[in-house]
Amino acid sequence: MNIIAWVILGLIAGAIGKAIYPGHQGGGILATMLLGIVGAFLGGSLMTLLTTGQLTLTAATLSIPGIVVAVIGAMLAIFLWGLMTKSNA
């Protein structure tokens, strides 16, 4: 998948993932796009692991099922980012 499709998928998945995930997440459009791209890779890799049993780094495609997988991956990325940046105060 080329870089323009990754950016489009990242924007779509990141925006939908942030809208669905409960709570407040900071960051602007660049953070949303990066979160969506990470989510596309995370969701694509998890889907490949579940369907084939092999752990490989693959991205979701720019299609309806690919967007669903990327949104799930973006929500997982939001959760993991929240765990890593959580303050203990």
N, C-alpha and C positions, 0 to 999 in steps of 0.2 A: 504494500500500500504506500502511495507516495506521501510526501510531507504535507501537502495541502489537504488530503483526505484525513490525515492524522489530526491536523488542526481543527478541521470541521467536526470530526468525531469527538475530539477533546472538548470543544466548546459545547456541543450538544450534551454529551454525557456528564460533563462537569456541572453544567447549569441544572440539568434535571436531578442529578445526584444531590446537589446542594439544596434544591427546592424540596426534595423528599425527606432528606435526613433531618431528624429533629434537632433543635437547638440552633445556636448562632455560630456560623463559621465566618471568620474574617477573610480578607483577601479580595482582590479585584478580579478583573477579567483574565489577567495573566495567570493568577493562582488557580482560577477556575479551569482554564485551558490545560495547565499542567496537571492538575488533579484529574481531569478527564482523560488525558493521554496516559497517565499512570494507571488509571482505572481500566482503560482499554487493554493495556498490557496485562494487568493483574487479572481482569475478568477473562480475557482470551486464554491466558495460561492456565487458569483454574478450569475453564471449560474443556481445554485440551486434555488436562489431567483426568477429569471426570469421564470423558468420552473414550479416550485411548489408553489411559493408564500411564502415559509418559509425561514427564514434566519438562516442557519446552517453553521458551519465551516466544509467544505468538501474540499478536494484537487482534482484537476484534475487527471485523470488517465493517464497512460503511453500508449497513443494511439494517432492517428492523431488528432481527435477532442480534446482530452485532451491537446495535445501540443498547438493547436491553442488557446484554452481557457487560457492556462498558459502563452502564449506569450502576449495575450491581457492583462492579469493580471499583467505581468511583466512590460509592457509599462505603465500601470496605476500606478504601484509601483514606476517606475522611475519618473513619473510626480509628484506624491505626495512627494517623497523624495526631488525632486528639489524645491518644494514649501516650504518644512520644512527647508532646508539648504540654501535657497537663502539669500544673504546678501543685506542689504538695502543701501550699499555704493554707 
